[in-house]
Amino acid sequence: MPLPEQIGRYEVKSELGRGGMATVYRAYDPNSGREVAIKVLPREMLHDPQFRSRFEREIKLIASLEHPAIVPIYDAGEVNGQPYFVMRFMNGGSLSDVIEKGPIPIEDTAKIIERVAQGLAYAHRKGVIHRDLKPDNILFDETGEPFISDFGVAKLTESTSNLTGSGVIGTPAYMSPEQAQGTEIDLRSDVYGLGVIVYQMLTGHQPYSADTPMGVVVKHITDPVPEILKVLPNLKAEVDSVIKTAMAKDRDQRFANTVELAKALNLVATGSVGNLTFSTNSGIASRLAPPAAKPASRGLNTGLIVGGVVLLVAVIGFLLLRNQLFVPDVTATETEPSAAQTDSPSELVTVVITATSEPTATGPAYAPACSADAAFPVSSAKETDNFCVQKIPYAYAAMEENAVFTVLNTDGSKCRQEVVKNGEKVISCTGSSFAVVQLQVCLPPELSEQDLAQCSADSTFNAEDACCVAIPKEEAGCKVIEIQLKGCGG
């Protein structure tokens, strides 16, 4: 797409970035003689009234937020049917640029978060939730002061607009669990996003990684908060507590607001909650300067203990993109089975195991044949959860670690192994609304070569009764469980 020469009275110099909802240009304002940033709704989106309404809402929303830590808006207009607004041009780079240079000392991290937290708290008091906090959206001016940008996906908490509906809008790497699930959010979703940023600033990398964006979101929903002390063992234990509180899966266990998070981080970094004022200096200018600039100290001042963390790791399912659910090598989660789900008594059926070795002349004598009703226990496989995420049904099932499973359906239902924990294999399944997933689960007995040697090649050993069972038909030793997926309106 060619670079426009002019937008309104503004002379376009270059393209700064392009996202899902808008393109940002660097431009010159001949009236004021200053450089500005212009955000424009792409022409190809004009046919969608929802995108345009959301963009126009952003203009009004940002214009109403006047705070020293929020990028100011100068002007708004429309050219050839394309709405745009003009913002202050931030020439100090982004927090992403700073993190690329390496982990940020805790003192500098605390100073940046202190100012950003106050800007967010101001927006929250005005009923605005950012919903897309990330290092790319924290920009610096020439003095190194941080500013929050891009409230384009923010939500007015008192708004009656249904533009956002139950849709998931945001960046997967920084989404709170409730945002990823498309449920109602409040200001504590921004507390979570700010906690993710703190972790990334201190370590230089995000807390979760996966092969796909969907996989990252799954981990935000299900995985425990990573222990930062495993990455940076020299940090005080209180830092781990601050991050785990900010990123608690249960929002009731998080800090009540972003200022409380900033105070807790200051307490660990400097021994004081700090003077949270609008004029707080970020102390980050040296990191944006050329390499010769003196790096900030990494020393930690004495801190007080931050309150302990309660993590409720909810078994929730999986997200956003139906076709991306089944990707390989999803990292194991720490999901606990529901307290209401107890093991059912083992059922007994005949099992089929093909002998892998034949008795030899020097081996033990054959064991006697089993009676006709001899049987083996089958798997205790059971459904453990059933839910909807973004109008897509998902379900969990649990079974023994050595059980094997097969989906018998031919209607497109799919299941995959997600994790093995505490001796149980956790399976996730999805399909169309109201579909019944037929899952055949087989539990082969654990037999040694000595056991198998006691039976001929056409039978297998029953260790419980010390006898040989003739190999039955293929389905023996297995059971079928049926899981009816929810009707999710998809």
Secondary structure as UniProt FT lines:
FT   STRAND          6..7
FT   TURN            8..9
FT   STRAND          10..18
FT   STRAND          23..29
FT   TURN            30..33
FT   STRAND          34..40
FT   HELIX           43..45
FT   TURN            46..47
FT   HELIX           49..63
FT   TURN            68..69
FT   STRAND          73..79
FT   TURN            80..81
FT   STRAND          82..88
FT   TURN            91..92
FT   HELIX           95..100
FT   HELIX           106..125
FT   TURN            126..127
FT   STRAND          128..129
FT   HELIX           135..137
FT   STRAND          138..140
FT   TURN            142..143
FT   STRAND          146..148
FT   TURN            152..153
FT   STRAND          155..156
FT   TURN            157..158
FT   TURN            165..166
FT   HELIX           172..174
FT   HELIX           177..180
FT   TURN            181..182
FT   HELIX           188..203
FT   HELIX           213..222
FT   HELIX           228..231
FT   TURN            233..234
FT   HELIX           237..246
FT   HELIX           251..253
FT   HELIX           258..270
FT   TURN            278..279
FT   HELIX           285..288
FT   TURN            291..292
FT   HELIX           322..324
FT   TURN            339..340
FT   STRAND          348..349
FT   TURN            361..362
FT   TURN            372..373
FT   STRAND          376..377
FT   STRAND          382..389
FT   TURN            390..391
FT   STRAND          392..400
FT   TURN            401..402
FT   STRAND          404..407
FT   STRAND          414..421
FT   TURN            422..423
FT   STRAND          424..430
FT   TURN            433..434
FT   STRAND          436..442
FT   HELIX           449..452
FT   TURN            453..454
FT   TURN            457..458
FT   STRAND          459..462
FT   TURN            463..466
FT   STRAND          467..470
FT   TURN            474..477
FT   STRAND          478..484
//
